[in-house]
Amino acid sequence: MPIYVLYWLIKGIFNPTYREGLRQRFGIGFPNCEKGAIWLHAVSVGEVQASVPLVRILLSNFPDRNILITTVTPTGAYRVKELFSDRVLHCYIPFETPYAVKNFFNTVNPCLALIMETEIWPEIFHACGKREIPLVLVNARISPKSLKNYKRLLPLFREALSNGILIAAQSEADAQRFLELGANPERTWVTGNIKFDVDLPSNLVLQGKKFHDENFSDRPVWIAASTHHGEEELILDAHRMILKKINNAMLILVPRHPDRFLLVKSILERRKFKFISRSMNEECMETTEVFFGDTMGELPFFYALSDVAFVGGSLVSIGGHNILEPASLGVPVITGSYLFNSQDIADSFIACGAVKIVSNKQNLAEIVLDLFHSKTEALIMGEKGEKIIQNNKGAIDRLIELLDPFINRINNH
């Protein structure tokens, strides 16, 4: 813990946003919920976005109850405020120390705990069990890589998962991995992936098309979204190759983490790309080669105005990010081969021909060019992706059905 705290303080020196809520991480300054809060934990932006349908149902069903969302990252906190404003409470999850966790539970007084996806917190889980607070792992998943890491501390995680926890797994494979860690078979269910219940504004496609027409005219546009260290250089090399074939092609580049915006901007400058920044609201010129998406919360909008989408975190060993958002908008999707964070989703898209997998910058450039040249192929790919999403919707309904006994219990108190 001292090493982790030191790491966090050093991180705050280089990224001031990590100083935000530091008192809460140490167990001080949580919102006071005398009535008892329905608590949902979503580590960062992706998990917050995935939780949107669930949070809206909770807000509708419990208008008089505090809904508290905790995050680990400042970007996750920003997204909570952007999506829900003051309709929910927010704070940072405390460090895994008895003092911080005890203060969190005493102040927040949760009546139901919902933990999104892969987060396993032994101290917090133990506190829920001790206080008899219902705990549900929502949209739960464990990658094969994470399973191997968890097994190194198997007694700890077996103990963590033994505290009467209900697991709503994304898939049969995820459920099986939780069972290998010691989860109770009678309390492990497969509800599906709530990310398929994509909840985007109905007019988003029209807004995107309007922006495209007003700013990029008839130029072909591709987006490289949620990129990580080591990917931007490969993507920019690929864009150079594309520009040699289609000299008016436009790249929208959106790094995953805002704390890398300045670094990526310096890469664009060093590579001598003519670019404009979204945050500066600069006018797009005929000579502009890259539109730099250095704002938060606009990724779905950027997808909507693109002709082709590459989803990052997949050309390097991050494990890939959400390919469902661009697919839900009918945009043909490309991704790299590192997909272990959502292999089941990727496999279903691969089997239906709804995604293209690339392994290097040359391959990426070739596929983007192919989709630019073949509008029919791009349209068919987009339609296949939309169909997969439509066929897999309903996870949120199955989850609510599973949560029904807990919801009734809250209503009765």
C-alpha positions in Angstrom: 0.0 0.0 0.0 2.8 2.6 0.7 4.3 1.8 -2.7 0.9 2.2 -4.3 0.2 5.5 -2.5 3.6 6.8 -3.6 2.9 5.8 -7.2 -0.4 7.7 -7.0 1.2 10.8 -5.6 3.9 10.8 -8.3 1.2 10.3 -10.9 -0.6 13.4 -9.5 2.6 15.5 -10.0 2.6 14.7 -13.8 -1.2 14.6 -14.2 -3.0 17.1 -11.9 -6.4 15.5 -12.5 -5.2 12.5 -10.3 -5.0 14.9 -7.3 -8.7 15.3 -7.5 -10.5 13.4 -4.9 -7.3 12.3 -3.2 -8.9 12.6 0.2 -11.6 10.2 -0.8 -9.0 7.6 -1.9 -7.7 7.8 1.6 -11.1 7.4 3.1 -12.2 11.0 3.8 -14.9 13.2 2.3 -17.5 10.8 0.9 -21.1 12.0 0.3 -23.3 11.3 3.3 -26.2 9.1 2.4 -28.3 8.6 5.6 -31.1 6.8 3.7 -28.7 4.4 2.1 -27.3 4.6 -1.4 -27.6 2.2 -4.4 -23.9 2.1 -5.2 -22.5 1.3 -8.6 -18.7 1.1 -9.3 -17.4 1.7 -12.8 -13.6 2.0 -13.0 -13.3 4.3 -16.0 -15.0 5.7 -19.1 -15.8 2.4 -20.8 -17.5 1.0 -17.8 -19.4 4.2 -17.1 -20.7 4.2 -20.7 -21.7 0.6 -20.4 -23.6 1.3 -17.2 -25.8 4.0 -18.7 -28.9 1.8 -19.4 -28.7 0.3 -15.9 -28.3 3.7 -14.2 -31.3 5.2 -16.1 -33.5 2.3 -14.9 -32.3 2.8 -11.3 -33.0 6.5 -11.5 -36.5 5.7 -12.9 -37.3 3.0 -10.3 -35.8 4.9 -7.3 -36.4 8.6 -7.7 -36.1 9.2 -4.0 -33.0 7.1 -3.4 -29.4 8.3 -3.7 -27.6 6.6 -6.7 -23.9 6.7 -6.1 -21.3 6.0 -8.8 -17.7 5.5 -7.9 -14.8 5.5 -10.4 -11.0 5.0 -10.2 -10.0 7.5 -13.0 -10.7 11.2 -13.3 -11.9 10.6 -16.9 -14.5 8.2 -15.6 -15.6 10.9 -13.0 -15.9 13.5 -15.8 -18.0 11.1 -17.9 -20.4 10.5 -14.9 -20.9 14.2 -14.5 -21.4 14.7 -18.2 -24.0 11.9 -18.5 -25.9 12.4 -15.3 -25.1 15.9 -14.0 -26.5 16.1 -10.4 -29.0 13.3 -10.8 -26.4 10.9 -9.3 -23.7 11.3 -6.6 -20.1 10.6 -7.5 -16.9 9.9 -5.5 -13.7 8.0 -6.0 -13.4 4.5 -4.6 -11.1 4.3 -1.6 -7.8 2.5 -1.5 -8.1 -1.2 -0.3 -7.2 -0.4 3.4 -9.5 -1.3 6.3 -9.7 2.3 7.5 -10.6 3.8 4.1 -13.1 1.1 3.3 -14.7 1.3 6.8 -15.2 5.1 6.4 -16.6 4.7 2.9 -19.3 2.2 4.1 -20.1 4.2 7.3 -20.7 7.4 5.3 -22.2 6.1 2.1 -24.3 3.4 3.8 -25.0 1.3 0.6 -28.1 -0.9 0.5 -27.0 -2.5 -2.8 -23.5 -2.8 -4.4 -23.2 -3.2 -8.1 -19.6 -3.7 -9.4 -19.1 -3.4 -13.2 -17.1 -5.9 -15.2 -13.7 -7.1 -14.0 -13.2 -5.3 -10.7 -12.4 -7.6 -7.8 -11.7 -5.8 -4.5 -11.1 -8.3 -1.6 -11.4 -5.7 1.2 -14.6 -4.1 -0.2 -16.2 -7.5 -1.0 -15.4 -8.6 2.6 -17.0 -5.5 4.0 -20.2 -6.1 1.9 -20.3 -9.7 3.3 -19.8 -8.6 6.9 -22.5 -5.9 6.6 -24.9 -8.2 4.7 -25.0 -5.8 1.8 -26.1 -7.5 -1.5 -23.2 -7.5 -3.9 -23.7 -8.1 -7.7 -20.9 -8.3 -10.2 -22.6 -6.7 -13.2 -21.6 -7.6 -16.8 -18.9 -9.6 -15.2 -16.0 -10.8 -17.3 -12.5 -12.2 -16.8 -10.0 -12.6 -19.6 -7.8 -15.7 -19.8 -4.8 -13.4 -19.1 -6.5 -12.0 -16.0 -7.5 -15.4 -14.8 -3.9 -16.5 -14.8 -2.9 -13.5 -12.8 -5.7 -14.0 -10.3 -4.8 -17.7 -9.8 -1.4 -16.6 -8.4 -3.4 -15.3 -5.4 -6.1 -17.9 -5.5 -6.9 -18.2 -1.8 -7.3 -14.4 -1.6 -9.7 -14.2 -4.5 -11.6 -17.4 -3.5 -12.2 -15.7 -0.2 -13.3 -12.5 -1.9 -15.8 -14.3 -4.1 -17.2 -16.4 -1.2 -19.0 -13.5 0.4 -22.5 -14.2 -0.9 -21.7 -12.5 -4.2 -24.1 -12.8 -7.2 -22.2 -12.9 -10.5 -24.0 -11.8 -13.7 -21.5 -13.0 -16.3 -21.2 -11.7 -19.9 -20.8 -15.2 -21.3 -20.5 -18.9 -20.5 -16.7 -18.7 -20.8 -16.6 -15.8 -18.3 -18.9 -17.7 -15.9 -16.6 -20.7 -16.1 -13.5 -18.6 -15.3 -15.3 -17.2 -12.2 -16.1 -20.7 -11.1 -12.4 -21.6 -11.4 -11.6 -18.8 -9.0 -14.1 -20.2 -6.4 -17.4 -18.5 -7.2 -20.6 -20.3 -6.0 -22.2 -22.1 -9.0 -25.7 -21.5 -7.6 -25.0 -17.7 -7.6 -23.2 -17.5 -11.0 -25.5 -16.6 -13.9 -25.0 -15.7 -17.6 -27.0 -12.6 -18.4 -25.2 -11.5 -21.6 -23.2 -8.3 -22.3 -25.2 -5.1 -21.5 -22.8 -3.3 -23.9 -25.0 -4.7 -26.7 -27.8 -2.6 -25.3 -26.1 0.4 -26.9 -28.0 3.6 -25.8 -27.0 6.4 -28.2 -29.1 9.5 -29.2 -31.5 8.6 -32.1 -30.4 11.7 -34.1 -26.6 11.0 -33.7 -26.2 9.7 -37.2 -27.9 12.8 -38.7 -25.7 15.0 -36.5 -22.6 13.2 -37.7 -23.6 13.4 -41.3 -24.3 17.1 -41.0 -20.9 17.8 -39.4 -19.2 15.7 -42.1 -20.9 17.5 -44.9 -20.2 21.0 -43.5 -16.5 20.3 -42.5 -15.2 17.5 -44.7 -17.5 17.8 -47.7 -17.0 14.7 -49.9 -13.7 13.7 -48.3 -13.4 10.1 -47.1 -13.0 10.0 -43.3 -11.6 7.3 -41.1 -11.3 7.3 -37.3 -8.6 5.7 -35.1 -10.3 5.7 -31.7 -9.1 4.8 -28.1 -5.5 4.6 -29.2 -2.6 3.9 -26.8 1.1 4.4 -26.6 2.8 2.8 -29.5 -0.3 2.8 -31.7 -0.4 6.5 -32.9 2.9 6.2 -34.8 1.6 3.1 -36.6 -1.7 4.7 -37.4 0.0 7.9 -38.7 2.3 5.8 -40.9 -0.8 4.0 -42.2 -2.4 7.4 -42.9 0.6 8.5 -44.9 0.2 5.4 -47.1 -3.5 6.2 -47.5 -2.8 9.9 -48.5 -0.5 8.7 -51.2 -3.5 6.9 -52.8 -6.3 9.3 -51.8 -4.7 12.7 -51.2 -7.8 14.2 -49.5 -8.4 11.4 -47.0 -9.0 12.6 -43.4 -8.0 10.8 -40.2 -9.8 11.5 -36.9 -7.4 10.6 -34.2 -8.8 10.1 -30.6 -6.4 8.9 -27.9 -7.9 6.7 -25.1 -6.6 8.8 -22.2 -6.8 12.6 -22.0 -3.5 12.8 -20.1 -1.8 11.8 -23.4 -3.4 14.5 -25.5 -0.3 16.8 -25.3 2.0 13.9 -26.1 0.0 12.8 -29.1 -0.2 16.4 -30.3 3.6 16.6 -30.1 3.8 13.4 -32.2 1.6 15.0 -34.9 3.8 18.1 -34.9 7.0 16.1 -35.0 5.6 14.0 -37.9 4.7 17.3 -39.7 1.0 16.5 -40.2 -1.3 19.3 -41.0 -3.9 19.0 -38.2 -6.6 20.8 -36.4 -7.8 20.2 -32.8 -11.4 19.7 -31.8 -10.9 21.6 -28.5 -9.7 24.7 -30.4 -12.8 24.6 -32.7 -10.4 25.2 -35.6 -11.7 25.4 -39.2 -10.9 22.5 -41.4 -8.9 23.5 -44.5 -8.4 21.6 -47.8 -4.8 20.9 -46.6 -5.9 19.5 -43.2 -4.8 15.8 -42.9 -5.8 15.0 -39.3 -8.7 16.0 -37.1 -7.4 15.6 -33.5 -10.2 14.6 -31.1 -8.8 16.1 -27.9 -12.2 16.4 -26.1 -14.1 14.1 -23.7 -17.4 12.4 -24.3 -17.6 13.0 -28.1 -16.4 9.6 -29.3 -19.8 8.3 -30.4 -20.3 11.6 -32.4 -16.9 11.1 -34.1 -17.9 7.6 -35.0 -21.1 8.9 -36.5 -19.3 11.2 -38.9 -16.7 8.6 -40.0 -16.9 6.3 -43.0 -14.6 3.7 -41.4 -13.7 3.0 -37.8 -10.5 1.5 -36.3 -10.8 0.7 -32.6 -7.5 0.9 -30.8 -5.9 -0.8 -27.9 -5.6 -3.7 -30.3 -2.4 -3.1 -32.3 -0.5 -3.3 -28.9 -1.1 -5.7 -26.1 -3.9 -3.7 -24.3 -6.7 -6.2 -25.2 -8.9 -4.0 -27.4 -11.8 -1.7 -26.7 -15.5 -1.5 -27.5 -16.3 -2.2 -31.1 -20.0 -2.1 -30.5 -20.4 1.6 -30.5 -19.3 2.2 -34.1 -21.0 -1.0 -35.2 -24.3 0.2 -33.7 -24.1 3.3 -36.0 -23.6 1.1 -39.1 -19.9 2.1 -39.4 -17.6 -0.7 -40.8 -15.1 -1.7 -38.0 -11.4 -2.5 -38.2 -9.4 -3.7 -35.1 -6.0 -5.1 -34.3 -5.4 -8.7 -33.2 -5.0 -8.1 -29.5 -8.6 -8.6 -28.4 -8.5 -10.6 -25.2 -10.6 -8.0 -23.3 -13.6 -8.9 -25.4 -12.7 -12.0 -27.4 -16.3 -13.4 -27.4 -17.7 -10.2 -29.0 -14.8 -10.1 -31.5 -15.3 -13.8 -32.4 -19.0 -13.2 -33.1 -18.1 -10.3 -35.4 -15.3 -12.2 -37.1 -17.6 -15.2 -37.8 -20.2 -13.0 -39.5 -17.6 -10.9 -41.5 -18.6 -7.8 -39.6 -15.1 -6.7 -38.6 -11.6 -6.7 -40.3 -8.6 -7.7 -38.3 -5.2 -6.1 -39.0 -1.8 -6.9 -37.6 0.4 -4.1 -38.9 0.3 -0.6 -40.4 0.5 -1.8 -44.1 -2.5 -4.1 -43.5 -4.4 -1.2 -41.8 -3.8 1.1 -44.7 -4.8 -1.5 -47.3 -8.1 -2.3 -45.5 -9.0 1.3 -45.0 -8.4 2.0 -48.7 -10.4 -1.1 -49.7 -13.4 0.1 -47.7 -13.0 3.7 -49.1 -13.0 2.3 -52.6 -15.8 -0.3 -52.1 -18.8 1.5 -50.7 -20.9 -1.7 -51.1 -18.5 -3.8 -49.0 -18.4 -1.0 -46.3 -22.2 -0.8 -46.3 -22.6 -4.6 -46.0 -20.1 -4.8 -43.1 -21.9 -2.0 -41.3 -25.2 -3.8 -41.7 -23.8 -7.0 -40.4 -22.5 -5.3 -37.3 -25.9 -3.6 -36.7 -27.6 -7.0 -37.0 -25.3 -8.7 -34.5 -26.1 -6.0 -32.0 -29.9 -6.3 -32.6 -29.7 -10.1 -32.2 -27.8 -9.8 -28.8 -29.9 -7.0 -27.1 -31.8 -7.9 -24.0 -28.9 -8.4 -21.5 -30.1 -5.4 -19.4 -33.6 -6.9 -19.1 -32.1 -10.3 -18.0 -30.0 -8.4 -15.5 -32.9 -6.4 -14.1 -34.8 -9.7 -13.7 -31.9 -11.1 -11.7 -31.8 -8.0 -9.6 -35.5 -8.0 -8.9 -35.3 -9.6 -5.4 -32.9 -6.9 -4.3 -35.0 -4.2 -5.9 -38.1 -5.5 -4.0 -36.0 -5.5 -0.8 -35.0 -1.9 -1.3 -38.6 -0.9 -2.0 -39.8 -2.6 1.1 -37.4 -0.6 3.3 
